[in-house]
Amino acid sequence: MTEPDKADHKSGETGNWRSDIGPFLTMGMELAFAVVGMFFIGRWIDSWLDIAPWGMFGGLILGVVGGFIRFFRRAMSMGTGGQAKRGG
């Protein structure tokens, strides 16, 4: 039997596929946590101020908007190779 080709397990020259997709998984989790977290903060505000469902809707909207802003900024900086942060 021959040794399996190591190129099959690696993506380019940067390392294995797990380290290559790690930033993308992190971005997705950050977006999900922002939406879900702000949703539950909004529900807590509803119960505290007795203004249901407006706190929930407000928290959900803030979570979606804030999460997508963070997601797209990070995606754009990854797409340009970090040039956006360096100013060039």
C-alpha positions in Angstrom: 0.0 0.0 0.0 1.2 3.5 -0.7 1.1 6.4 1.6 -1.9 8.7 0.9 -1.1 11.8 -1.0 -0.8 14.6 1.6 -2.0 17.2 -1.0 -5.5 15.6 -0.8 -5.7 16.7 2.9 -4.4 20.2 2.5 -5.9 23.2 0.9 -3.1 25.2 -0.9 0.0 25.9 1.1 -1.7 27.4 4.2 -2.5 24.2 6.1 -5.4 21.8 6.5 -9.0 22.5 5.5 -10.1 23.0 9.2 -7.9 26.0 9.6 -9.0 27.3 6.2 -12.7 27.3 7.1 -12.3 28.4 10.7 -12.7 32.1 10.1 -15.9 31.5 8.0 -17.4 29.4 10.8 -16.5 32.0 13.3 -18.3 34.7 11.2 -21.4 32.6 11.0 -21.4 31.9 14.7 -20.9 35.6 15.5 -23.9 36.5 13.4 -26.1 33.9 15.0 -25.1 34.8 18.5 -25.7 38.5 17.8 -29.2 37.8 16.5 -30.2 35.3 19.2 -28.5 37.3 22.0 -30.3 40.5 21.2 -33.6 38.7 20.7 -33.4 37.4 24.3 -32.2 40.8 25.6 -35.3 42.3 24.0 -37.5 39.7 25.6 -36.0 40.5 29.0 -36.7 44.2 28.4 -40.3 43.3 27.5 -40.8 41.5 30.8 -39.0 44.2 32.7 -40.9 47.2 31.2 -44.1 45.3 30.2 -44.0 46.5 26.6 -44.2 43.2 24.8 -43.5 42.6 21.9 -41.7 45.8 21.1 -38.5 45.0 23.0 -38.3 41.7 21.3 -38.7 43.2 17.9 -36.2 46.0 18.7 -33.6 43.6 20.0 -34.1 41.3 17.0 -33.7 44.2 14.6 -30.6 45.5 16.4 -29.1 42.0 16.4 -29.7 41.4 12.7 -28.4 44.9 11.7 -25.4 44.8 14.0 -24.6 41.2 13.1 -24.7 41.8 9.4 -22.6 44.9 9.6 -20.0 42.9 11.5 -20.3 40.0 9.1 -19.9 42.1 6.0 -17.0 44.2 7.3 -15.2 41.1 8.2 -16.0 39.4 4.9 -14.8 42.4 3.0 -11.5 42.5 4.9 -11.0 38.8 4.3 -11.7 39.3 0.6 -9.2 42.0 0.2 -6.5 40.2 2.2 -6.7 42.6 5.0 -5.9 45.6 2.9 -8.9 47.5 4.2 -7.4 47.7 7.7 -4.0 48.7 6.3 -5.5 51.6 4.3 -4.3 50.5 0.9 
